[in-house]
Amino acid sequence: MTAGLAEARELLRSKFGFSDFLPGQAEVLEAALAGRDAIAIMPTGSGKSLLYQLPAAAPGAGLVLVCSPLIALMRDQLRTLSDKGVAAVALHSMQGDEEAMASIDAVASGRARLLYAAPERLAQEGTQHLLRSIRIRLFAIDEAHCVSHWGHEFRPDYRALGEIARKLGAPPVLAVTATAGPRTRDDIAGALFSRPPQIFQRSFARPNLSLDFAKKRSGLSQIVEFARKGRVAGKESGIIYCNSRNRTDALARELSRLGFDALPYHAGLDAHTRSESQDAFFARKGAVMVATIAFGMGVDKPDVRFIVHADLPTSVEGYYQEIGRAGRDGAPARALTLFSFAELTLRWRIPQTAQEQTAQENEAAAGDYARRQAMARLAATPGCRFQRLLAEFGEESAPCGRCDHCRGGPMAWPRRLSSLALGWRAEFASGFAARGDPADGEADAPEAAPAPGGALTDEEDQDPPLTVDEARLLRALEAERLAIAKRRGVAPRAVASEQALRALARQRPDKADDPLLCGIEDAAALLKIIGKDR
């Protein structure tokens, strides 16, 4: 063990309160402390944040610079580091002038050991001028899959981070992510590093997790039976993911009526309701969170025993992250995904690319389609679910023995053959007869799910029409989005999606920390438009 790693282990105990490193942490930390470039691909719950927080707490000169796309996560980690006595600050668009100046002063004076910054802020000349004047000990890039068109959360500003690193004197670079297949990993290496990086990849296998997929039936019986399976006096917690807000609300109401401690969570709820639901979920045994993908960041509840996807996810990466929130304590957990034939068909469909799209948009569309096709392959595979899932991440494995296709011995073959036939039918119905990578594609919108027990209709699952005032505000937000896109040289949808703008027009948030605005680096400009319309 190197001296640097020994010091880091002592800090792990004294400052962070952990007795030892988790599997995979020590090797990556040793490389980072030695100043070597590295990519760390480690599943959710592997302790990736410590890979750059410990070097900031360790003795030695220089600043640890962390690029993160999530403002809410920056704030959460700043609170944690403050409690542990590590001097950390942030720079992002949701700050007031006074807070931003305090952060700049802490960096310039050398008081700050760690700086969080959004990629858009790092692209600014003023930020680069500040950072060129000091020694950067380590440049850590969190959520590094955002650099790749083939990752499930591509962000154009991430593509410039490799060049920014060179402008800052080419400090050691550490790229970390929870989900990256071979294509995404290679794209990260090519875009971010001027030297060949060491690659550290932990297995994506989850021996304590069993996977089930099933075609949707009308009513709630599939979800209720799965949620009740193995429950002892109602003490098992779970998360049920839906693709729409209205379905989330309706499903939470129906489950509550059936005796579940069901809580709704989505970005359309007010901040107080979201906070109450989240606090109750963590505090109460047996609580069931019914949520959109807005719920998930920082979820580490040990007794989550099941995950249900009431609708088919849009990507394998997102699916893996969501099922990873079950069984964090190592005890057995299970996941069920429900899907319709229409959803499966949409995942295989190759939409026509508009001629006016740029090459970058075409590449992004191709990556989006590849992710959706991978999800369709997983839903329709006749083989082991986990073996197929791990193959999407470039990992070879034996059959898991726990999924719906592995259980049951010879009796599982009818189910496997049915899955194979279903995949062929969906592929044929989509108009895509030959397997392979498409040249382009487009994102499909979340579709309406079947009504659970008559409680929800297709009409109710659609967002109601905008009012006259909301439509006027939406047009103003679209105009501001276009102006932002032109300044940044990106497509308008890279600034904010149409769905996000419609949500802002409906909800009219008045605070910078509203979840509807978090993650949008130019949100301050949109917030001003909303303020003028009040």
Backbone torsions as a table, in degrees:
resi	resn	phi	psi	omega
1	MET	NA	133.0	179.1
2	THR	-72.7	160.9	178.9
3	ALA	-61.4	-39.9	179.9
4	GLY	-62.1	-40.8	179.9
5	LEU	-69.7	-35.2	177.3
6	ALA	-63.6	-42.3	177.1
7	GLU	-63.7	-40.6	179.4
8	ALA	-64.1	-37.7	178.3
9	ARG	-64.6	-39.0	178.2
10	GLU	-66.5	-40.9	176.7
11	LEU	-64.9	-35.2	177.6
12	LEU	-57.0	-39.0	-179.2
13	ARG	-80.3	-47.3	-171.8
14	SER	-76.7	-39.8	-176.9
15	LYS	-97.1	-37.7	-173.2
16	PHE	-102.2	-11.1	172.3
17	GLY	78.0	19.9	178.4
18	PHE	-106.8	142.9	-176.0
19	SER	-77.0	-29.6	-178.9
20	ASP	-161.4	168.5	178.8
21	PHE	-69.6	150.8	169.6
22	LEU	-78.0	159.0	178.9
23	PRO	-54.1	129.8	177.7
24	GLY	95.2	-22.5	-176.8
25	GLN	-68.2	-44.5	-173.0
26	ALA	-60.8	-42.7	-177.9
27	GLU	-63.5	-42.9	-179.7
28	VAL	-68.6	-42.5	179.6
29	LEU	-62.0	-40.1	179.7
30	GLU	-60.5	-41.5	178.3
31	ALA	-66.4	-43.4	-179.0
32	ALA	-64.6	-43.9	-179.0
33	LEU	-68.2	-26.0	178.6
34	ALA	-86.3	-1.9	177.4
35	GLY	81.4	24.1	179.1
36	ARG	-97.4	144.3	175.4
37	ASP	-70.2	143.3	-176.9
38	ALA	-155.0	151.3	169.1
39	ILE	-116.0	127.1	178.5
40	ALA	-116.9	112.8	177.9
41	ILE	-107.8	103.1	-172.8
42	MET	-134.3	130.5	-176.2
43	PRO	-60.0	161.0	176.5
44	THR	-51.6	135.5	-179.9
45	GLY	91.4	3.8	-178.4
46	SER	-88.6	-1.3	178.5
47	GLY	80.0	44.0	-177.1
48	LYS	-68.4	-34.3	-177.2
49	SER	-63.2	-29.6	178.8
50	LEU	-67.4	-20.2	-178.5
51	LEU	-64.7	-26.2	175.5
52	TYR	-112.7	-18.4	177.6
53	GLN	-74.8	-38.2	179.2
54	LEU	-65.0	-43.3	175.3
55	PRO	-59.8	-31.7	177.4
56	ALA	-68.8	-32.0	-179.9
57	ALA	-84.3	-18.0	-176.9
58	ALA	-74.8	152.9	177.6
59	PRO	-61.4	152.3	179.1
60	GLY	129.8	153.7	-177.1
61	ALA	-82.7	153.8	173.4
62	GLY	112.4	163.3	-176.6
63	LEU	-106.1	140.2	169.7
64	VAL	-93.6	117.9	-179.7
65	LEU	-101.2	125.7	-177.8
66	VAL	-120.4	119.8	174.0
67	CYS	-91.9	123.5	179.3
68	SER	-135.7	140.0	-179.7
69	PRO	-86.7	-7.3	-172.2
70	LEU	-111.9	109.8	-179.0
71	ILE	-65.1	-41.1	179.8
72	ALA	-60.8	-38.2	179.2
73	LEU	-68.9	-37.8	175.4
74	MET	-56.3	-48.7	-177.5
75	ARG	-62.2	-41.4	179.7
76	ASP	-63.3	-43.6	-178.4
77	GLN	-72.6	-30.2	175.5
78	LEU	-62.7	-41.3	178.1
79	ARG	-62.8	-43.1	-179.4
80	THR	-63.1	-45.2	-178.6
81	LEU	-68.0	-34.7	177.0
82	SER	-61.7	-42.0	178.5
83	ASP	-63.3	-25.9	-177.7
84	LYS	-97.7	4.4	176.1
85	GLY	77.9	22.5	177.1
86	VAL	-100.8	123.4	-177.0
87	ALA	-75.1	107.2	-177.7
88	ALA	-134.3	144.1	178.9
89	VAL	-137.0	174.8	-178.9
90	ALA	-140.8	157.8	172.7
91	LEU	-132.3	117.2	177.5
92	HIS	-157.4	171.6	-170.0
93	SER	-74.5	-13.7	-179.0
94	MET	-85.9	-1.0	-179.6
95	GLN	-82.0	150.2	167.9
96	GLY	-79.3	168.5	-178.0
97	ASP	-60.1	-39.1	-177.2
98	GLU	-65.6	-44.2	179.8
99	GLU	-65.7	-41.8	179.9
100	ALA	-63.2	-42.4	-179.9
101	MET	-65.5	-36.1	177.7
102	ALA	-64.1	-39.7	178.3
103	SER	-66.0	-43.9	179.4
104	ILE	-61.7	-42.2	179.9
105	ASP	-64.8	-40.4	-180.0
106	ALA	-64.4	-36.8	178.3
107	VAL	-71.1	-47.1	-176.8
108	ALA	-64.0	-35.3	-177.9
109	SER	-82.7	-12.2	-179.3
110	GLY	88.7	3.3	179.8
111	ARG	-71.6	-34.5	-179.1
112	ALA	-79.1	133.1	176.4
113	ARG	-96.7	-20.1	-178.0
114	LEU	-143.1	135.2	178.4
115	LEU	-124.8	121.8	171.1
116	TYR	-91.9	136.5	177.4
117	ALA	-147.7	142.4	175.7
118	ALA	-74.8	153.5	-178.2
119	PRO	-59.8	-35.0	178.9
120	GLU	-65.2	-36.2	178.1
121	ARG	-69.7	-37.2	178.7
122	LEU	-67.5	-23.9	178.9
123	ALA	-75.2	-14.1	-177.9
124	GLN	-76.9	139.8	-177.5
125	GLU	-61.8	-37.0	-179.9
126	GLY	-62.1	-41.9	178.3
127	THR	-65.4	-43.7	179.4
128	GLN	-63.8	-38.6	178.2
129	HIS	-61.7	-42.6	177.5
130	LEU	-61.1	-46.1	-174.5
131	LEU	-74.3	-26.8	177.1
132	ARG	-68.6	-19.5	-177.4
133	SER	-85.2	-4.7	-179.0
134	ILE	-128.7	167.1	178.5
135	ARG	-87.5	125.8	176.2
136	ILE	-98.4	116.0	-177.0
137	ARG	-74.6	-37.3	-177.8
138	LEU	-156.0	134.9	174.9
139	PHE	-109.1	104.3	-178.4
140	ALA	-99.7	133.9	-179.6
141	ILE	-116.9	104.6	-179.3
142	ASP	-80.6	155.4	-178.8
143	GLU	52.2	47.7	-171.9
144	ALA	-64.3	-16.2	176.5
145	HIS	-63.2	-17.5	179.0
146	CYS	-64.9	-14.7	-179.5
147	VAL	-76.1	-17.8	-169.6
148	SER	-107.9	137.2	172.3
149	HIS	-62.1	-22.5	-177.3
150	TRP	-91.3	-9.1	173.5
151	GLY	-78.0	162.6	-172.4
152	HIS	-84.1	-1.6	179.1
153	GLU	-139.1	52.9	-177.1
154	PHE	-58.1	134.4	175.0
155	ARG	-129.8	122.0	-175.7
156	PRO	-55.5	-36.3	-177.3
157	ASP	-65.2	-20.7	177.8
158	TYR	-68.9	-25.7	-177.3
159	ARG	-64.8	-22.2	-177.2
160	ALA	-88.2	-5.7	-171.7
161	LEU	-66.4	-31.9	177.5
162	GLY	-63.2	-44.5	178.5
163	GLU	-67.4	-37.3	177.7
164	ILE	-62.7	-41.6	178.4
165	ALA	-58.9	-41.7	179.4
166	ARG	-66.2	-38.0	178.1
167	LYS	-65.5	-26.2	-178.8
168	LEU	-91.4	14.5	176.4
169	GLY	96.2	13.1	178.5
170	ALA	54.2	57.3	175.8
171	PRO	-69.7	165.9	174.2
172	PRO	-57.0	136.7	-177.4
173	VAL	-114.0	132.9	174.9
174	LEU	-122.2	114.6	178.0
175	ALA	-102.5	125.9	-177.9
176	VAL	-125.0	142.1	177.5
177	THR	-158.1	155.6	178.5
178	ALA	-92.4	-20.5	-175.0
179	THR	-141.7	117.6	175.6
180	ALA	-159.3	116.4	173.8
181	GLY	-77.9	178.6	-176.6
182	PRO	-56.1	-42.0	-177.9
183	ARG	-66.5	-43.3	178.3
184	THR	-64.9	-42.5	-179.8
185	ARG	-60.4	-44.0	179.4
186	ASP	-65.7	-36.9	178.5
187	ASP	-65.6	-40.1	176.9
188	ILE	-60.5	-47.6	-178.2
189	ALA	-61.3	-41.9	-178.1
190	GLY	-72.6	-32.5	-174.3
191	ALA	-85.8	-31.4	-169.9
192	LEU	-102.7	-23.0	-167.8
193	PHE	-115.2	137.9	172.9
194	SER	-93.7	-10.8	176.3
195	ARG	-126.3	150.3	178.7
196	PRO	-60.6	121.7	-178.1
197	PRO	-84.5	154.8	166.1
198	GLN	-72.8	140.5	-179.5
199	ILE	-115.3	123.0	178.1
200	PHE	-114.7	121.5	-178.7
201	GLN	-133.9	120.1	175.6
202	ARG	-83.7	154.1	177.4
203	SER	-63.9	143.2	176.5
204	PHE	-90.1	2.0	-179.4
205	ALA	-65.8	143.2	176.3
206	ARG	-128.1	89.0	-174.5
207	PRO	-61.1	-19.9	-177.9
208	ASN	-94.6	3.2	-173.8
209	LEU	-114.9	129.4	176.2
210	SER	-109.4	143.0	-175.5
211	LEU	-114.5	137.1	174.1
212	ASP	-131.9	141.1	172.0
213	PHE	-126.1	145.4	179.5
214	ALA	-155.4	148.2	173.2
215	LYS	-69.3	141.8	-178.4
216	LYS	-66.9	140.5	168.0
217	ARG	-114.3	158.3	179.2
218	SER	-67.0	151.8	179.7
219	GLY	88.6	-175.0	-175.7
220	LEU	-103.7	3.5	-169.1
221	SER	-58.7	-40.1	-177.8
222	GLN	-63.7	-44.3	-178.8
223	ILE	-69.0	-44.4	-177.9
224	VAL	-63.6	-46.3	-179.6
225	GLU	-62.5	-41.1	-179.2
226	PHE	-68.2	-41.2	-179.1
227	ALA	-67.7	-32.3	-178.2
228	ARG	-83.9	-15.5	-178.1
229	LYS	-61.9	120.5	176.2
230	GLY	80.0	1.7	-179.8
231	ARG	-71.1	136.7	176.8
232	VAL	-112.6	109.1	-179.8
233	ALA	53.1	34.9	176.7
234	GLY	65.8	30.3	-172.8
235	LYS	-102.0	8.8	178.4
236	GLU	-98.5	128.5	177.8
237	SER	-91.4	157.2	178.3
238	GLY	-157.0	171.2	177.2
239	ILE	-129.0	132.6	176.9
240	ILE	-116.4	117.8	-178.4
241	TYR	-97.5	135.2	176.9
242	CYS	-124.2	158.5	-178.4
243	ASN	-93.2	0.0	178.3
244	SER	-143.3	153.9	-179.2
245	ARG	-67.8	-42.9	-178.0
246	ASN	-63.9	-39.6	177.4
247	ARG	-65.3	-37.1	177.6
248	THR	-60.0	-49.7	-179.4
249	ASP	-61.8	-46.3	-177.0
250	ALA	-65.2	-40.7	-179.3
251	LEU	-67.5	-39.8	177.3
252	ALA	-62.0	-41.6	178.8
253	ARG	-62.9	-45.9	-177.9
254	GLU	-64.7	-41.6	179.1
255	LEU	-66.5	-37.8	176.4
256	SER	-62.1	-41.0	179.1
257	ARG	-63.0	-29.0	-179.1
258	LEU	-89.3	5.9	174.5
259	GLY	100.8	2.7	176.7
260	PHE	-82.6	149.0	172.8
261	ASP	-84.6	72.4	-171.5
262	ALA	-94.9	135.2	-175.8
263	LEU	-125.5	132.6	177.8
264	PRO	-88.5	149.7	176.2
265	TYR	-153.6	118.7	171.6
266	HIS	-160.5	166.4	-173.4
267	ALA	-68.2	-14.6	179.1
268	GLY	-80.4	-12.2	177.1
269	LEU	-79.6	154.2	177.9
270	ASP	-69.8	160.1	-173.9
271	ALA	-59.0	-37.4	-178.6
272	HIS	-64.5	-44.5	-179.8
273	THR	-64.7	-42.8	178.6
274	ARG	-61.1	-44.2	-179.2
275	SER	-63.5	-42.3	178.9
276	GLU	-62.3	-44.2	179.9
277	SER	-62.4	-44.3	-178.7
278	GLN	-65.9	-44.9	179.3
279	ASP	-61.6	-42.6	-179.7
280	ALA	-65.1	-39.2	-179.7
281	PHE	-61.2	-42.6	-179.6
282	PHE	-75.1	-27.6	-174.1
283	ALA	-87.4	-30.2	-169.9
284	ARG	-105.9	132.2	173.7
285	LYS	-72.2	139.6	178.2
286	GLY	83.0	4.1	178.8
287	ALA	-70.9	143.8	178.8
288	VAL	-120.8	117.3	178.5
289	MET	-90.7	123.9	174.8
290	VAL	-105.2	115.9	-165.5
291	ALA	-148.2	160.0	164.6
292	THR	-86.9	-177.0	-179.7
293	ILE	-68.5	-3.0	175.2
294	ALA	-62.9	-22.7	179.4
295	PHE	-98.0	129.0	177.1
296	GLY	162.5	-38.8	-175.2
297	MET	-62.6	124.3	176.7
298	GLY	79.0	10.3	-179.8
299	VAL	-74.1	114.4	179.3
300	ASP	-142.9	66.6	180.0
301	LYS	-102.0	114.4	-170.4
302	PRO	-59.8	-32.5	-172.6
303	ASP	-94.3	21.1	173.0
304	VAL	-73.2	111.3	-173.5
305	ARG	-103.4	-16.8	-179.9
306	PHE	-147.4	150.6	174.4
307	ILE	-127.3	131.9	174.5
308	VAL	-121.2	131.4	168.5
309	HIS	-102.5	107.1	-179.7
310	ALA	-72.1	-16.5	176.5
311	ASP	-135.1	156.0	-177.3
312	LEU	-70.1	125.3	178.0
313	PRO	-61.9	163.7	-177.9
314	THR	-92.5	-11.5	179.6
315	SER	-151.4	150.9	177.0
316	VAL	-65.9	-37.3	-179.6
317	GLU	-61.9	-47.9	178.0
318	GLY	-63.0	-41.7	178.1
319	TYR	-59.1	-45.4	-178.6
320	TYR	-62.6	-43.0	179.5
321	GLN	-62.0	-40.1	-176.7
322	GLU	-71.3	-42.5	177.6
323	ILE	-69.7	-22.9	178.9
324	GLY	-67.1	-8.3	178.1
325	ARG	-83.5	-1.8	174.1
326	ALA	-102.6	147.0	175.1
327	GLY	68.2	29.9	179.8
328	ARG	-66.8	-17.8	178.1
329	ASP	-86.5	-0.7	179.6
330	GLY	89.7	-9.5	178.9
331	ALA	-79.2	161.6	-177.5
332	PRO	-57.4	140.4	178.2
333	ALA	-145.4	166.7	-174.7
334	ARG	-144.4	156.4	-178.8
335	ALA	-137.7	136.1	178.4
336	LEU	-123.2	132.0	175.0
337	THR	-120.2	124.8	178.1
338	LEU	-103.8	142.2	-179.2
339	PHE	-150.8	154.9	175.8
340	SER	-103.6	164.7	177.0
341	PHE	-62.3	-37.4	-179.8
342	ALA	-64.1	-41.3	178.2
343	GLU	-62.1	-43.3	-179.2
344	LEU	-63.5	-41.1	179.7
345	THR	-63.4	-42.2	180.0
346	LEU	-62.9	-34.5	-178.8
347	ARG	-68.0	-25.4	-178.9
348	TRP	-93.4	-12.3	-173.2
349	ARG	-71.6	138.3	173.9
350	ILE	-101.6	104.1	178.2
351	PRO	-71.1	159.9	176.2
352	GLN	-77.9	136.5	179.3
353	THR	-87.6	131.8	177.5
354	ALA	-65.5	139.0	-176.8
355	GLN	-63.6	-28.0	-176.1
356	GLU	-79.4	-3.9	179.1
357	GLN	-66.8	145.4	177.4
358	THR	-77.4	166.8	177.7
359	ALA	-60.0	-37.8	179.7
360	GLN	-64.2	-41.8	179.1
361	GLU	-65.9	-38.4	177.3
362	ASN	-61.6	-42.8	179.8
363	GLU	-65.9	-40.8	177.8
364	ALA	-63.3	-40.2	178.7
365	ALA	-65.5	-38.8	177.7
366	ALA	-63.3	-42.0	177.2
367	GLY	-63.4	-40.2	179.5
368	ASP	-62.6	-44.9	179.7
369	TYR	-64.8	-40.0	179.3
370	ALA	-59.8	-38.8	179.1
371	ARG	-66.8	-42.4	-178.5
372	ARG	-68.7	-37.8	178.0
373	GLN	-64.6	-37.5	178.0
374	ALA	-61.9	-38.0	178.1
375	MET	-67.2	-37.9	177.4
376	ALA	-64.8	-41.3	178.4
377	ARG	-60.1	-40.5	-179.4
378	LEU	-66.7	-42.0	-178.4
379	ALA	-67.4	-31.6	-174.5
380	ALA	-106.3	7.2	-178.1
381	THR	-65.0	139.5	174.6
382	PRO	-86.9	-6.1	-177.7
383	GLY	-101.3	-161.9	-179.2
384	CYS	-63.2	131.1	-178.4
385	ARG	-64.3	-47.4	-176.7
386	PHE	-68.7	-35.0	177.4
387	GLN	-62.3	-41.2	177.8
388	ARG	-67.7	-42.6	-179.7
389	LEU	-61.9	-46.9	-179.1
390	LEU	-66.7	-32.4	178.3
391	ALA	-63.1	-32.2	177.7
392	GLU	-65.5	-23.3	177.0
393	PHE	-99.0	11.2	177.0
394	GLY	77.1	22.5	-176.6
395	GLU	-114.0	124.7	177.1
396	GLU	-84.4	144.8	-178.8
397	SER	-157.3	163.3	173.4
398	ALA	-85.9	164.6	175.7
399	PRO	-54.6	141.3	-172.2
400	CYS	-75.6	-28.5	-179.1
401	GLY	80.7	1.7	-174.6
402	ARG	-122.7	-20.6	-174.8
403	CYS	-77.1	174.1	-177.0
404	ASP	-63.4	-24.0	178.7
405	HIS	-89.2	-16.3	178.3
406	CYS	-93.3	-28.1	-178.0
407	ARG	-78.0	150.4	171.1
408	GLY	96.1	-2.4	176.8
409	GLY	59.1	-135.5	-178.2
410	PRO	-59.6	-26.5	-178.7
411	MET	-69.7	-12.2	179.3
412	ALA	-79.7	-15.7	-175.1
413	TRP	-64.5	-41.8	176.0
414	PRO	-57.5	-38.3	178.8
415	ARG	-67.1	-39.9	178.7
416	ARG	-64.9	-44.1	-179.8
417	LEU	-65.4	-37.4	177.1
418	SER	-63.0	-39.9	178.9
419	SER	-65.5	-42.0	178.9
420	LEU	-61.4	-45.8	-179.9
421	ALA	-64.0	-39.2	178.9
422	LEU	-62.7	-41.5	178.5
423	GLY	-63.0	-42.1	178.1
424	TRP	-62.0	-44.1	-179.2
425	ARG	-63.0	-44.2	-178.6
426	ALA	-65.9	-40.1	179.4
427	GLU	-64.9	-42.5	178.3
428	PHE	-65.8	-42.4	-178.7
429	ALA	-65.6	-27.2	-179.2
430	SER	-76.3	-11.3	-178.0
431	GLY	83.6	12.0	-179.0
432	PHE	-113.8	102.0	-172.4
433	ALA	-90.6	-23.5	-175.6
434	ALA	-114.3	131.7	177.2
435	ARG	-73.0	153.4	177.9
436	GLY	147.5	175.8	-179.2
437	ASP	-81.9	128.5	-179.7
438	PRO	-79.4	164.1	176.1
439	ALA	-81.1	-25.8	-179.0
440	ASP	-159.9	177.2	179.8
441	GLY	-177.2	179.4	177.7
442	GLU	-145.9	156.2	-177.4
443	ALA	-73.1	140.3	174.8
444	ASP	-96.7	143.2	179.8
445	ALA	-76.7	148.6	175.9
446	PRO	-56.9	131.2	-176.5
447	GLU	-97.0	162.1	179.8
448	ALA	-68.1	139.1	-179.5
449	ALA	-96.4	161.1	178.1
450	PRO	-60.0	150.6	-177.6
451	ALA	-71.4	126.4	178.6
452	PRO	-79.0	109.6	175.8
453	GLY	60.1	27.6	179.4
454	GLY	78.4	3.9	-176.1
455	ALA	-81.9	-14.8	-173.4
456	LEU	-140.7	130.9	178.3
457	THR	-108.7	164.4	178.5
458	ASP	-58.5	-38.4	-179.5
459	GLU	-66.0	-39.8	-179.5
460	GLU	-68.7	-27.3	-177.5
461	ASP	-77.1	-13.6	177.4
462	GLN	-87.2	144.7	175.0
463	ASP	-63.1	138.6	177.9
464	PRO	-66.4	158.8	-179.7
465	PRO	-60.8	151.2	175.7
466	LEU	-68.9	146.0	171.9
467	THR	-73.2	171.7	178.9
468	VAL	-59.6	-45.1	-179.5
469	ASP	-65.1	-40.3	179.6
470	GLU	-66.1	-39.3	178.9
471	ALA	-65.3	-38.3	178.2
472	ARG	-64.6	-42.6	178.7
473	LEU	-65.3	-39.4	178.7
474	LEU	-59.4	-42.2	178.9
475	ARG	-62.6	-39.5	178.4
476	ALA	-66.0	-39.7	178.7
477	LEU	-67.1	-38.1	177.9
478	GLU	-64.5	-38.3	178.4
479	ALA	-65.4	-41.4	178.9
480	GLU	-67.8	-38.4	177.4
481	ARG	-61.2	-40.8	179.0
482	LEU	-63.9	-40.9	178.9
483	ALA	-63.9	-42.5	178.4
484	ILE	-62.5	-44.4	-178.7
485	ALA	-61.4	-40.1	179.6
486	LYS	-66.8	-39.2	178.6
487	ARG	-64.3	-37.5	-176.1
488	ARG	-89.9	-11.8	179.8
489	GLY	71.2	36.8	-179.7
490	VAL	-128.5	170.7	175.5
491	ALA	-71.2	146.9	-179.9
492	PRO	-53.7	-37.5	-177.3
493	ARG	-68.5	-17.1	176.0
494	ALA	-73.4	-21.1	177.0
495	VAL	-80.8	-50.7	178.2
496	ALA	-163.3	142.9	179.9
497	SER	-76.0	163.0	176.8
498	GLU	-61.2	-38.6	179.1
499	GLN	-62.0	-40.7	179.1
500	ALA	-65.0	-41.0	179.8
501	LEU	-65.9	-39.3	178.4
502	ARG	-63.7	-38.6	178.2
503	ALA	-64.6	-40.0	178.1
504	LEU	-65.2	-39.7	179.2
505	ALA	-64.9	-35.3	179.6
506	ARG	-75.7	-48.0	-171.1
507	GLN	-85.5	-26.8	179.8
508	ARG	47.9	61.1	179.8
509	PRO	-61.2	147.2	-178.7
510	ASP	-118.1	5.7	-179.3
511	LYS	-127.4	144.8	-176.0
512	ALA	-67.0	-24.2	-177.0
513	ASP	-94.4	11.6	176.7
514	ASP	-63.1	136.0	-178.2
515	PRO	-57.2	-26.1	177.9
516	LEU	-64.1	-24.3	-177.9
517	LEU	-100.0	-21.4	-177.2
518	CYS	-63.7	137.6	-179.0
519	GLY	92.0	-13.2	175.1
520	ILE	-97.6	106.3	-172.3
521	GLU	-65.3	-28.9	178.9
522	ASP	-97.0	25.4	-174.7
523	ALA	-64.1	-28.5	-178.3
524	ALA	-59.4	-39.1	179.2
525	ALA	-66.6	-40.1	177.9
526	LEU	-67.3	-36.6	179.2
527	LEU	-64.3	-35.2	177.1
528	LYS	-64.3	-40.3	178.0
529	ILE	-61.9	-42.4	179.2
530	ILE	-64.3	-41.4	179.1
531	GLY	-62.4	-39.4	179.8
532	LYS	-67.2	-25.7	-175.5
533	ASP	-85.8	-10.5	-177.8
534	ARG	-72.5	NA	NA
